[in-house]
């Protein structure tokens, strides 16, 4: 059944993060009557910002924008906004002090990957012999080509087991790879899929020398990007409705004809679900129509990870050598980062004291603490990196607890991740956990899948032009050659008896 008003076909987009805003904006510009439903008080999902009681800006964690985020950078150029800092350097700390400093990789002489990452990163303590133990891992990185076959093969083992199999030294694992997993996939290696680990490490660090270079928002993402973006959606004719939690859908002839939010019903010719795993679970729990489908019942096999985001205003200036910093060794299964907001956010450049953000990932055991306990722990951890934090007085703060906030790419989870298309003819999925062959990760992946969902809606409804999606930068020639050779060998082995456990 097709419902039209003034010749417009109706699309309901659920979730106003990167994926939902991406879908809604493109579809509205193509002439669709778009209604964007957001369960929270503000568009933006996990990156929506708000104010403290003292009218200071807060957001649910700091989000970086890495060199390969081609589609997000194209979006901000299109919107005519300049929300980003310059490219920044970063550091890594342990309880023993400064461990690693990263240069601006794009400013160094270009070397074939992974030589630049290996040679230009300044490890303060990690011996060369430990770093060299990573070399055999290149075989797995070559073998993992983001195909469905590769995901099925590597998703069945943990990242820790993968590194152990390839002979990575214990010290390199504990001081380099596991900290990357804790801040990149938000969980320790024994709880991460090896496929997700290989995909994330390759995309952010190893595909090309500059990939680890990162920029940050010059304020909250909500204010700097999402506010002008939502205004552009509304100018294009889209409607954005906050505080609208989806409770059900109506189905007719294998199509979703309406999305239900309590007493309100929104008719639809196509629907895009652009919500995280936790949000989708809540919708499925309430909707018989969704529970009737195996793919949506299987969502119960997926999980998410707790995040704790804190922002501290200190009574004095503290010298933080680099603006973004990752930390390991302070908590057994929790990674954390801290950021010098005086250096990153325009509004704090002239602040008399230091403003610092400290975000904790896989923060299960920290969420039960009250604010005073959290602040004590954060100040202790910061002082473990930079001793001057120990004497500072906190004059304002924000503590944001985000239970089940980010996707958990657990071993064995790939079989339950949803593709962009569903068993409904007109329901499409988007988000950083949706299966895509694009190759991107995190915010860029969420935005790309939002555009992909919009393109599928356009193909189904037959109105408008598809969004242009920039592919990831191609592999370097020697990587392409090695992958081609690897595929040739794999094809040759297919004729052999297949009795080994995959």
N, C-alpha and C positions, 0 to 999 in steps of 0.2 A: 504494500500500500504506500503510495507516494503522497506526501502532504506538502503543498506549496502555498506560499503567500506572496502575492505580487511577483510570481515567477521565480521566487527564490526557494531553493531546497534547503532544508534545515539540518544542521549538524550540531549535535550536543557533544561538547568536549568536557570530560570529567578530570579535574586536576589542573591547577594553574601554576605548575612548575615549568622548568625548561621545556619539557615535552609538550605539555598542554598549551602553553603560550605559543610555541612554535606552530603547532597544528592550527590553533585558532586564528593566529595572525595571517597565515597563508590562505586559509579557507575564506576568511572574511574579505581579503583582498581579491579573491576570485569570485565574489558575488554571492557567497552562501550566507544564509541567515544563521550565524553562529552564536550559540549560547555556551558560555564557559562557566562551569560550576566548580567552586572551590569550597571544601569543607571548612577551611580555616578562616580566620578573620581578615586575612589579607591575601591577595594573589602572591604567589611566589613559592609555595610549598616550604621546603626546608631553608630556602634563602630569603624568605620574607623578613623584613626588619621591623622594629618597633622602638619605643622610647622607654627609658627607665623613669622612675618616679621623679628624678631630677632632670628629665627631658634630655637625656643623653642617648645617642643612637646605639641600638643593640641588634644583633642578628644571631641566627642559630649556627654559629661557626663561621670561620673564614674559608672562602673558596678561591682557589687559585685558577689562573687561566694560562694553560701551558702552550708552548710554541705550536703544537699540532692542532690547536683549536681553530681550524680554518673557517668553519661555518659560523661559529659564534663571532669571530672577528669580522666576518662579512656582514653579519646581522647588525653589529654596532655601527659599522660604516654606513650601512643602509639607513639606519635610524638617525644618522647624523650626530651621534654622541661620541664623546671621548672619555669613557669611564675608567680607563686603566692607567696604572702607574707605568713607569719605564720597566724594562726587564730587570729583574732583581737577582742577586746572588743569595745563596742560602747556606746554612750551617747545620751541623748535627752535634748534639751533646749527649754525654752519658754522665753518671755520677762522678766519673773521673775527670770530667771537664770537656773541653772542645775536642771533638773526634774527627770531624770532616768539614772542609770548606769547599764549596762548589764554585767554579768561575762562571762567567757568562760564556757558555760554550760557543755561541754564535760569534763571539769576538776572538776566538782562538783559530789558528790555522786549521783548515778542514782536513780531517783524516777519515779514512774509510771506517765505518762502524765495525766493531765497538772500540776502536783504538782511542778515539778522542775522549770518550767517557772514561776509559781505563787510565789514560796518561795524564789528563788535565785535572782530574779530581784530586784534591789535596787531602790525603789521609794522614792524620797526625800520628797515629799509633799502629794502625793495622799493617803488619809485616807484608812484604812483597810476596812471600811464599803463600800466604793465605789468599791474597788477591789472585794469584795465578791459578789457584785451585778452582776458580770459576770457569776457566777456559773450556773444559769438557761440556759445560752446560750449553755452549753454543750449539751443540748438535740438537738438543731439544728445542732451542729457539728456532733453528732452521726447520725442524720437523713440524713444529706447531705453526700452521699457516692460517689459523682462524676458520678453517673449513669445519663443516659438521663432523666429518670423520676425525679431525684432530681434536675437537672438543670432546667427542665421545671417548677417545683414547686416553686423554690426559685428565679428564674430569674425574676419573675413578680413583685417582690417588691424591694424597695430600701434597701441598707444596713442600712440606718438610721432607717427605719421603722422596720426592723428586730430587731435591738438592742433595740428599744423602746418597741416592743411587748414582748421581753424577760426580760424587767425590768432592763436593764443596766442603771446605774445612769447617770445623765447629765454630771457630772464631769468626770466620767470614759470615757464616750463617747468622750467628747471634748478633754481630755488630753491624751487619750491612743488609742482608736479605730480609731477615725477620723484621727489622725496623721499617723497611720499605713496605712490607706486607701490612704491618700494623697501621700505617698511615695511608696506604694506597687501597688496600682491600679491607681494612678495619678489623682484622682478626689475626691471631698468631698463625704460624705456618701449618701447625697440625690441624687447624680448622679451616684452611683455605684450599680450594680446588687448585690442583697444579695447572689446569688449563687456564683458569682465571689469572693465576700468578704469571704465567708465561705471556699471556695477552697484555696484561697491565704493564709488566716490566718492559716489554718490547715497545709498546705504544709510547710510554712516557719517558723512556730512558735510552733504549738501544737502537731504535729503527734508524735514527739520524742524529748526528752529533748535537744539534741545538735543541732536541726535543725536551730536555729537562729544564730549559730556560722557562721562567714563569713570570707572569705579571699578576697584579692584584687590583681589586677595585679601589678607587680613591675615596670610597665611602662604603656604605652598605650596598650590597648588590640590589636590594629592594629599591633603594632610592636612586642609585646610579643607572641601573639598567631596566629593572622591571617597571618602574613608574613610567618612564617615557614609552616603554614597549606597550604597556596596557593602555596608555592614552592613544597610541597609534592603532591598537585593535579597536578601541571604541570609535575612533575617527573613521575606521574602515567599515563600521556598522555592526561590529561584534558587541554582544552583551556579556559583561562579567559580573557574576553573582557570587559574592563571598558568603560564608556561613550557610552554605547549601551542601549538606551531606547526603549523598545518594543512598537511598534505601532499597530500591528495586528497579526492575525494568519490565516493560511489557513486550510480549513477543507475539508475532503473527507471521505465518508462512516463513519461518526461519529467519525473520528479520526483527531487530529491535525497533519497535515503533514509538516508544516513549521511554524517557528516563524519569524516575520518581524520586522526589525529595520530600519525604513526609507527606504533607497534603498537596504539594505542588507537583504537577505533571508537565513535562516538557516533551512535546512531540518531536520526532526525529526521523529523517530519511537515512542518516548514518550517525554512528556514535564512535567517539574515540575515548578509550580509557587510558588516561595518562597519569596513573597514580602508582605509588610505590606498593611493595608487597603487602605491608601492613594495612594500607588503605584498601587494597583490593580484597583482602581477607574479610574486612568488616562489611564490605558491600556484599560479598558472596554469602556470608553468614545470614544476611537478611533476605536474600533473593532466592526464591525457589527456582525461578527460571534459570539462574546461573548455576545453582547447586545441582540441577538436573544434568549438567554437562561435566564429563570426566575431567576435561582440561581445567575447569575452574575448581572442582573438588581437589585436584592435585596441587593447587596453590598451598594447601595446608602442609605440604612437604617442604615448603620454602621458608626461610627465616630472615630475620633482620637483626641489626646490631645496635646496641645502646651507645649513645653519644652524649658527652657532657661538654657544654661550651661555656666558658667563663670570660668575663671582661673586667679588668681591674683598672681603676684610676688611682694612681699613687701620688703621694704628697711631694715627690721629688723627682728630678730627672736622673734616670739610670742609663748608663751607656750600654746599649745593646748593639754589638758590632754589626750584625746583619739583620735585615728586617724579618726574614722568615727562618724558622728553626725547627728541626725535628729532634725528638729525644727518645732514647732507649735506655733500658736497664733500671729505670726507676720503679716500674711495676711489672710483675712477671708476664702478664698477658695483655697489657694495656699500652698502646702507643699514644704519644701526645705531641703537640706542636705548640709553639708560641710565636707571637708576631708583635713587632714594634709598630703600633698604630700611629705613633707620632711621625714615623717615616712613610707610612702607607696612606693614611687617610688625611685628606686636605684639612678637615675641621680640627685636627689635633696637632697640626704642625707647630703652632705657637702656644700649645698647652704648657702651663708652667711645670706640670709633673708628667710622669710617664703614663701612657695608656697602653696596656698590654692585653692581648687576647691569648688565652690558653685553652686549647681544645683537646679533649680526651676521647679516644676511640676504643671500642670494646671496653666500655667503661661500666660494665655491669655492677661491679662491687662499689662504685663511687656514687651511683644514683641514689642509694638509700641514705647518704649523708645529708645532714641539714646544711644550710648555706654557710654557717660559721665553720663547720667542719671542712666543707669543700674549700673555703678560702684559706684555711690553715694548711691544707694539703697542697693547694696550688702555690702558695707563697713558699712553702718548704721546697717544693720541686723547682720552682724558679730560682731560688737561692742556691740549689744544687748545681745549677748551670752558671748563674751570674750572682756572685755572693752579695752584691749590693741590694738585691731584692730582700734579703733577710732583715735589713734595718728600715725598710720603707713602711709607711703607714698607708693602709687602703682607705681612701676617702669616699669612694663610691664603687659599686660593683653590680654585675649582673651574673646570675647563674641560670643557665638554660638546660634543662634535662630533656633529652629526646629519646625516650625509650623506643626500641625497635625502629630506629630512625633511618638507617642506611642498609642497603642490600647486603646480604651475606651470601657470597659465592662459595658455599660449602662444598666439600667433595661429594659428588653424586647428585648435585642439584641441577645440572644442565638438562637432564631429561624432563624436568618439571617447569623449566623456564618457558614462558609463552612466546610463540612467534608473533609477528605483527598481525597476521590474519588469524581469525578464530573460526569456529564451526558455525557461527552466525554469519550470514551473507554480508552484513553491513556494520559489523563491530570490529574495530581495529585497535591494536594495542601500541602503546609507546611508553618509553621510560628507560632508565639506565640498566634495567634487568631484562629487557626484552631481547630476544635473539635477533641479531642482525649480522650481516656479513660485511658491514662497512669497515669495521676494525677500530673504531674510536672507543673511548671510555669516558665514564663519569659524566660531567655536565655536557660535554660535546656529544657524547653518545645519546643522552636524553634528548637534546635538541634535534639531533639528526633523526632519531626514531620518530619524533613528533612530525618532522617534515615527511618522513616515509609514510606515516599513517595518513597525513593529509593527502599525499599522492594516491594512496589506495582508495581513499574516499572519492577523490576526483575521478579515478578510473571507474569506480563503481557507479557513480551518479552521472558521469558524462558531462560535467560542466567545468570550464576553467582550464588553466594551464598548470602542469605539475611544477612544484618547487624545484629549483636547481640545487642539488646537493653536491658539494665539493668532496671528491674522494680523498682518502688519506694519501699523503705523498707516497709515491711508489717506493718499493724497496730499492736499496742501492744495487747497482749491477752485480756485484759479487754475491750479494744475498739472493738475488733472483737466480743467478746461475747455480748456487748451492741448493736452493729449493727445487729447481728443475731437476738437478741430479738426484736429489733425495726422492722426488716423486718417481723418477725412472727406476730407482732401486726398489722402491716400495711396490711398483707395478710388477717388477720381475719376481719379487718374493711371493706374489699372490698365487702363483701356481704351486707353491709348496704346501704340504699338509698343514692345516691350521688347527693344531691341537694344544697350543699354548694359551694360558689364560691371558686375555688382553689387558 
